[in-house]
Amino acid sequence: MMTTVKITVRQMMIITMLFTIGTTILVAPSTMASASGQDAWISASLGTGAGLGLGWLYASLGLLYPANNLLEINELVLGKWLGRFVSILFVFTMFLFSSQVLYYIGNFLATHFFPETPIQFLILLFLIIPVVAMRVGIEPFARAVELFFPWFLLLFFCLVMFVLPKAEFVNIQPVLEANGKELFKGALLFVSITYLTAPTLLMFFPVCVNRPIPFKKGFLMGGLLGGLMLILIILLSILVLSAKVTILYNYPSFILGRQINIGNFLQRLEAIVAILWFLTIFVKLTMYNFAAVFGLAQLCRLRTYRPLIMPSGILIATFSLIVYPNFAYQQTWDAGTWLPYSLLFGLLYPLSLLIIGNIRKKQGRTES
């Protein structure tokens, strides 16, 4: 299904970067500040370094079998039956991640923009965008993302420049007040919400990239740029709002936009943050949906994934309404279940594939 699909290394880098940012641009400051206080930006920097190591792991796994996607690698490395079982778990995880992201969208819109509108309508409205992207295919989607990217950079630059005059460096002092355990916890949380979901991209990269040789460099560069942008957002949130205030808000970077005041004329430009978030979450949700539908079609041995788009969209929309029964359940999941689940998906799973795959390749060369 994807052997004839080709995108450029630049497009892959942009998709990786926006996928890394994803939902994190809104929730990362409060999550990190609750773990590391005013040293949250240091934890994020450590997490970005660890994320580059994970990026190297994912890229190495992809280049081990550059002509195969992740589900095909499962069967090549683990065998037919075990590989198919792992692929089923992967597809289920993609449906779960898609539903969670869709819930975040509906909850955010219902809280800050449309409090009187039913969340079901908001979820269905936003779901139209990834459904249309899947209908046209990944190549037009990649070109659209490349087209939006300069506007994303412009809005991000405007946000930083407009908010910077409000920064007070006393808010990050004393530096390194958090102990090693708190810094490590913050770094681990940062990695879990940014980089540990990136094995999703191995469904498309490097098999869909027109030049697999520079794939690893572009993949790592996308992850690095995404991490640096998140570090800057976390640092600005603490500098402007302070760590104690940042912890109080679910979406502190959105509150950050409200601090903009240019000559008492340009004020409360939180819409900039909302647009940035919509662009990044569009990429993340679409890649999850693509992976879920592609994977399901591949498991069912279908020649095309398109007949599954609408049924899968309805299933994801329905699941998004029940994945988090209430806010307390969401907090319990994020605090207790998410971290081990993400480590299993983003570290243990690809690392096992890479080790076993290398062993199998060495054995094959020895036998031949």
N, C-alpha and C positions, 0 to 999 in steps of 0.2 A: 504493500500500500504506500510505502514511503520511499521506495527505491528511486523513483523519478523526481522526488521533491528535493530541491536544492536551494539553499539560502547562503548568503555570503557570511564570511567570518565577522564582518562589522555588524551585520544584523544579529548574529548569534551573540556577540558581545553585548549589544544593547538589550536584547531579551534577557540575558543572564543578569545584567545589572539591575534592570527594573524588577525582575523576578526576585532578586535578593532583597530589594527594598520592600516590595509588596505591601502587606498590611503593617509592617514594622514601623513605618514612618510615623504612624499615629500613636502606637502603644508603647514603643521602645523606651521613650524617656521616663515614663512613670515606672515601667517594669525595672529598668536599670537603676533608677534613683532609689527604689525601695530596697534593692539589694546592696548597692554600694554608695548610696548617699551622693555627695557632691563629686565623688571620684568615679561616677558612672561612666564618664567619657574615657577614663583609663581602662575600665573593664571592657568597654566596647572596642577600644584599640587592641587589647589582648585578644578579644573574641575575633576581631578581623584577621589577626595573625593566624589564629587557629583555623579560621575559615579558609584561608589560603591553603593551608595544609589539607583540608578536606577537599578543596577544589582540585588540588593535585591528585588526590586519591580518585575522585570521580573521573577526571580527565584521563588518568592512567587506565582505569577500567574501560572507558569508552574506546581508547586507542588499542586496547588489547584485542578487541573485535570491532574494528572501525566500520565494517559493512553490516553490522547487526545492531538492532535496538536492544533495550534492556531486557525485554521479555524473551527475545531470542537468545541473549546471553545467558539467561537463567537456564534454559534447556541445554545449551552447549556446555555449560559448566557443571550444572547439578544433575543432569540427566533428564529424561523425558518427564517422568512422573513427579519427582521432587521439584524439578524446574517449573512444571505447570502449576503445582500447588503454590509455590512461592509467587508465581505470576498472578494467580487468583487473589492472593493476599495483597499484592501490589495494586491491582485494579480496585479492590475494595478500599484501600488506603486513599487512592485518588478520589474516589467518590466521597469519602469522609472529609478529606481536605477541602474539596470543592464546596461541600455543604457548610463547613465551618466558615470559609471565606465569605460565602453568600450570606450567612447569618450576620457576620460582622458588618457587611454592607447595609443590610436592612436595619440593623440596630443603630448604626451610626446615622443613617438618613432619618430614621424615625425619631431619634433623640434630638438632633440639631437642626433639621430642616423641615421635616414634615411630621410634626407630632400628632396631627389629627388623621393622618393617612394610615390605613392598615398596613402592617409590615409585609403581609402576603403580596400586596400589590407592588410594593417597592422591590421586593425580591424578584418577582416575575418581570418587572420593568427592566431591572439591571441585567437579568439573565438573557435578555434578548441580544445583548452585545456579544457575549462569547458564542452564543448559538449561531449568530450571523457569521462570526469569524470562522467557526468550524465549517459552516456551509461553503464558504469561499476557499478554504484551505489554508495551510500554514504559510505558503509563499506569499499570498496577498496580505496575510496577517503580519508577517515579518516586514514587508514593505511599509505597511501602515504604521507599525511601531517605529520604524526608522524615520518616517515622515513626522511623527509626533515628537520625536526625541529632542530636536532643537527647541521646541516650545517648552518642553519639560525643563531643559537646562535654563532657559530664560526665566521661567517662573521661579525655579529654585534660587537662581542668582538674585532675583528681585526680593524674595523672602529674606535671604541672608542679609542683603544690603539694607532693607527697610527695618529689620529687627535689631541689627548690630548696634545702633546708637543707644538702645535700651539696656545693653549688656552692662553688668556690674561685676567686675572681677573678684570682688569680695565674696561673691556667692560660691566660688569654687575653692575658697580658702577655709581651712588649711588643706593643701594638697597632700594626698596619701594619708588622709586620716583613717580611711577604711583599712582593716587588717587584711592579711593575705587570704583568709577564708572568704571574706566578703567580696574581695576583688575576683577571686576564682568563681564564686557563685554567680556574680554578675556577668562574667565572661561566658560562663556555661549557658546562662539564660539567653545571652545575646546570640551565641552560636545556634542555639536550638530554634530561635524564631527567625533566623536569617538564612543560615547555610545548610542546616541538617535536612531541609526539604528538597535540596537541589538534585538528588538522584532522579527526580522527576524529569529533569532535562535530558537525561541519558536515553529517554524514549525517542529523542529527536537528534541529539548531538552525540558523536560527530557524523552519524549516518546521513543526515540531511545537509551537512555542510559541504559546499562545493570544493573546498580545499582542506582536507583533514590534517595536513601537516602543521599549519599554524593554529590548529584548533585549541590546543592546550594553552597557548599564550593568550588567545582571545578570551577563553573561558575564565582564566585566572584574572585577567584584566577587568572583565565585567564584574566578578565578585569583589575585587579590590575597590573599584569605583563605587559600587553600591555600599560597601562597608564604610568608606570614607564619608559619603554623604550622610549616612546614619549617625556616624560619630559627630559630625558637625551639627546635626539637628539636636542630638542629645546634649551636646555642649551648650548650644544656644538656649535650650530650654532651662538648663540649670543657671546659666549666666543671667537670663532675663527674669525667670520666675522664681529661682532658688530651688534647691533640692526638696525642701519641705513642702513647698507649694506644688511642685511637679508631681509629687506622690499623690496628692489629693485628687488629681484629675485622671479620668480614664483616657482622655485624648489631649495630653498637654501641648503637643505641637499645634493642634487646632486652636487652643487658647493662645498660643504664641502669636498666631496671626492677628488676634484681637489687640495685641500691644502696638501694632503699627500705627503711627501717627506722624504724618508728614505735613508740617505747617498747618495743623488743624484742618486740613483739607482732605487728605487721603487717610482714612481711618478704618479700623476693623476690617482688614482685608483677609479674614480667615478663609475666604473663598479660594485664595491662592493655595493654601494647604489642602483644601478639599479637592481641588483640581489635580494637584500633584498626586494625592492619594488615589483618586479615581483612575489616573493613568497607570500607576504601578499595580493597583489591585486588578485592573482590567487584564494586564499581562499575566499576573499570577493565576487568576481565576481561569483564564483562557487556556493556559498551559496545563493546569490541572484537568480541565474538561477534555482537552485534546488527549491527554495521557489516558484518562479513564475510558473514553470512547474508542480510541485506537486500540488500547489494550483489550477491551471487551470484544471488539471486532476480530482481533488477532486470535484470542482464545476460542472464539466461535468459528474460526476459519472462514470468515467472510471476505469477499474480494474488495469490498468498500465499506467504510465506516459510516457513510451518510445515513443509511436507514436507522441507525441507532441514535442519531443526534437528538431528535425530539423526545423519544422515550427516556433517554438518559437525562435530558434537561428537566423533564417533569419529575423524574426520580430524585434528582439533586435538589430541586426546589422544595419538594415534599420533605426530604430528609433535613434540609436546612431549618425547617420549622420545628423539628423535634430533636435535633442534635444537641441543643442546649435547652432543657426545659425551663430554666430560669437563670438569672444572673449568678446566684449562689453556686449553682451546679457548674457554670462556666468557670468561676474562680477556683473551685475545687479541682476541676479537670486541668486547668492551666498550672495550678500549683503542684499537684500530685502525680497526674498521669502523663501530661504532655512531655515532660523531660525524658523519662525512660523510653516512652514510645518513639520520640524523635531520635534518641540515641540508637535504638534498635534499627530504625529505618535508615538513618543517615550515616551511621558509622559501622555498626556490626554487619549489616547486610552487604553494603558495597565492599567492605574490607574482606569479608569472607569470599565474595565472588572473585576479587582480585587475587587473593592468595591461592584459591583452588584453581582458578583459571591459569595462573602462571605455572602451577605444578603440572596441570594437564598438558600445557603447551610444551613444557620441557620433556615430559614423558613421551609426547608424540614425536618430538625431534629425535629423542634417543632411540625410539623404536625404528624410525625410518632410517 
